[in-house]
Amino acid sequence: MSRIGKKPIEIPSGVEIKVGADEVTVKGPKGALTTAVHPKVEYKIEDNQVEVVRVDDSRLARSQHGLRRTLLANCVEGVTKGFERALEVIGVGYKVSVQGKKIVLNVGYSHPVEFDLPKDIEAKAEGSKVTLSGINKQLVGEVAAQIRRVRPPEPYKGKGIKYVDEIIKRKAGKAGAK
């Protein structure tokens, strides 16, 4: 039995969950999210809790059990608290700024790189840090990864765009003349 799948999901006050034929809709104070339903998994709502139960013990049902519970838990957390991902720009002359729904990155190229944000994502720039926030965990993570790909951190000086909690393994440079 899936350890994660067995855990019930607490429904906070102000959150409404509707189970449909092909998707589960979660509405809360920050917005609404949907997640797909799998035929091998059922949702039982009782006493301000949602329990994810699998239909049988087949391999497919077991694999979907924990996944569907986690996706639903992420939806509930997203509509109540939201998700954030912070990136840091490191390098001499490297800058980041937010202009409306665009992030402008000056990261050593001959031109500034403009990154358009999706409609559900918001960004704040403070010095060399940019914080992305939204209700969809997958979308926040994907946008952060796309921004990081503009100039990934290099291992010699550590210049580039990295996650705030990321640790860059440094390499020794050339030995130099003796």
C-alpha positions as CSV (number, residue, x, y, z in Angstrom):
1,M,0.0,0.0,0.0
2,S,1.3,3.4,-0.9
3,R,2.3,5.4,2.2
4,I,1.6,8.7,0.6
5,G,-1.6,7.5,-1.0
6,K,-3.0,6.3,2.4
7,K,-2.7,9.8,3.9
8,P,-6.0,11.8,3.8
9,I,-5.9,15.4,2.6
10,E,-7.3,18.0,5.0
11,I,-9.6,20.5,3.3
12,P,-9.0,23.9,4.8
13,S,-11.9,26.3,5.3
14,G,-12.8,28.3,2.1
15,V,-11.7,25.4,-0.2
16,E,-14.3,23.6,-2.3
17,I,-13.5,20.3,-4.1
18,K,-15.7,18.9,-6.8
19,V,-15.1,15.4,-8.3
20,G,-16.2,15.2,-11.9
21,A,-16.1,12.4,-14.5
22,D,-12.7,13.3,-15.9
23,E,-11.2,15.9,-13.5
24,V,-11.2,17.2,-9.9
25,T,-11.8,20.9,-9.5
26,V,-10.3,22.7,-6.4
27,K,-11.5,26.3,-5.7
28,G,-10.0,28.4,-3.0
29,P,-9.2,32.0,-2.0
30,K,-6.3,32.3,-4.5
31,G,-8.1,30.8,-7.5
32,A,-9.1,27.4,-9.0
33,L,-7.1,24.5,-10.3
34,T,-8.0,21.2,-11.9
35,T,-6.3,17.8,-11.9
36,A,-7.1,14.8,-14.0
37,V,-8.9,11.7,-12.7
38,H,-7.6,8.2,-13.4
39,P,-10.2,5.4,-13.7
40,K,-8.2,3.2,-11.3
41,V,-8.5,5.7,-8.4
42,E,-11.6,7.0,-6.6
43,Y,-12.0,10.1,-4.3
44,K,-14.0,10.0,-1.1
45,I,-14.9,13.3,0.5
46,E,-16.1,13.2,4.2
47,D,-15.5,15.2,7.4
48,N,-13.4,17.9,5.7
49,Q,-11.0,15.3,4.3
50,V,-10.4,13.8,0.9
51,E,-9.2,10.2,0.8
52,V,-7.8,8.7,-2.4
53,V,-8.7,5.0,-2.7
54,R,-7.6,2.7,-5.5
55,V,-10.1,0.5,-7.2
56,D,-8.0,-2.7,-7.3
57,D,-4.5,-3.9,-6.6
58,S,-3.2,-3.9,-10.1
59,R,0.2,-2.5,-10.9
60,L,-1.4,0.5,-12.7
61,A,-3.7,1.3,-9.8
62,R,-0.8,1.1,-7.3
63,S,1.3,3.4,-9.4
64,Q,-1.5,6.0,-9.8
65,H,-2.5,5.9,-6.1
66,G,0.3,8.1,-4.6
67,L,0.6,10.3,-7.7
68,R,-3.1,11.3,-7.8
69,R,-3.1,12.0,-4.0
70,T,0.0,14.2,-4.4
71,L,-1.4,16.1,-7.4
72,L,-4.6,16.8,-5.4
73,A,-2.7,17.9,-2.3
74,N,-0.6,20.3,-4.5
75,C,-3.9,21.8,-5.9
76,V,-5.2,22.3,-2.3
77,E,-2.0,23.9,-1.1
78,G,-1.8,26.1,-4.3
79,V,-5.3,27.6,-3.9
80,T,-4.7,28.3,-0.2
81,K,-1.0,29.3,0.2
82,G,0.5,29.3,-3.4
83,F,4.0,28.4,-4.4
84,E,7.2,30.3,-4.7
85,R,10.5,29.7,-6.4
86,A,13.5,32.1,-6.0
87,L,16.4,32.5,-8.4
88,E,19.6,34.4,-7.9
89,V,21.7,36.1,-10.7
90,I,25.4,36.0,-9.9
91,G,28.1,37.7,-11.9
92,V,29.8,41.1,-12.4
93,G,27.4,43.4,-14.3
94,Y,24.6,40.8,-14.3
95,K,21.2,42.3,-13.5
96,V,17.5,41.3,-13.4
97,S,14.4,43.5,-13.5
98,V,10.7,42.9,-13.8
99,Q,8.7,45.1,-16.3
100,G,5.0,44.2,-16.1
101,K,4.7,40.6,-17.3
102,K,8.3,40.5,-18.6
103,I,11.6,39.6,-16.9
104,V,14.6,41.4,-18.4
105,L,17.9,39.6,-17.8
106,N,21.3,41.2,-18.4
107,V,23.5,38.2,-18.1
108,G,26.6,38.7,-20.2
109,Y,25.1,38.5,-23.7
110,S,25.4,41.4,-26.2
111,H,21.7,42.1,-25.6
112,P,19.3,41.9,-22.7
113,V,17.2,38.7,-22.7
114,E,13.4,39.3,-22.3
115,F,11.4,36.5,-20.8
116,D,7.6,36.7,-21.1
117,L,5.7,35.3,-18.0
118,P,2.6,33.1,-18.3
119,K,-0.6,34.8,-17.2
120,D,-0.8,32.9,-13.8
121,I,2.8,33.6,-12.7
122,E,3.9,36.8,-10.9
123,A,7.5,37.9,-10.4
124,K,9.3,40.3,-8.0
125,A,12.9,41.4,-8.4
126,E,15.0,42.6,-5.4
127,G,18.6,43.3,-6.3
128,S,20.1,40.2,-7.9
129,K,17.2,37.9,-6.8
130,V,13.9,37.2,-8.6
131,T,11.0,35.5,-6.9
132,L,8.3,33.7,-9.0
133,S,5.0,32.9,-7.4
134,G,1.7,31.3,-8.5
135,I,-0.9,28.7,-7.6
136,N,0.2,25.9,-9.9
137,K,3.3,24.2,-8.6
138,Q,4.3,22.6,-11.9
139,L,4.0,25.8,-13.8
140,V,6.1,27.8,-11.2
141,G,8.8,25.2,-11.4
142,E,8.8,25.0,-15.2
143,V,9.1,28.8,-15.6
144,A,11.9,28.9,-13.0
145,A,13.7,26.2,-15.0
146,Q,13.3,28.0,-18.3
147,I,14.7,31.2,-16.8
148,R,17.7,29.3,-15.3
149,R,18.4,27.8,-18.8
150,V,19.1,31.3,-20.1
151,R,22.5,31.3,-18.3
152,P,23.0,28.2,-16.1
153,P,25.7,28.6,-13.4
154,E,29.2,27.6,-14.5
155,P,31.4,25.6,-12.2
156,Y,34.6,27.7,-12.2
157,K,33.4,31.1,-11.0
158,G,29.8,30.3,-10.3
159,K,28.5,33.0,-12.7
160,G,25.0,32.5,-14.0
161,I,21.4,32.1,-12.8
162,K,20.9,29.6,-10.0
163,Y,18.1,28.6,-7.5
164,V,18.6,30.3,-4.1
165,D,18.9,27.0,-2.3
166,E,21.1,25.4,-5.0
167,I,24.7,24.6,-4.3
168,I,27.2,24.9,-7.2
169,K,30.1,22.4,-7.0
170,R,33.2,24.4,-7.8
171,K,36.1,23.1,-9.9
172,A,39.7,24.2,-9.7
173,G,40.9,26.3,-12.6
174,K,44.1,25.8,-14.6
175,A,47.2,25.1,-12.4
176,G,49.0,28.2,-13.9
177,A,52.7,28.8,-14.6
178,K,55.2,28.0,-11.9
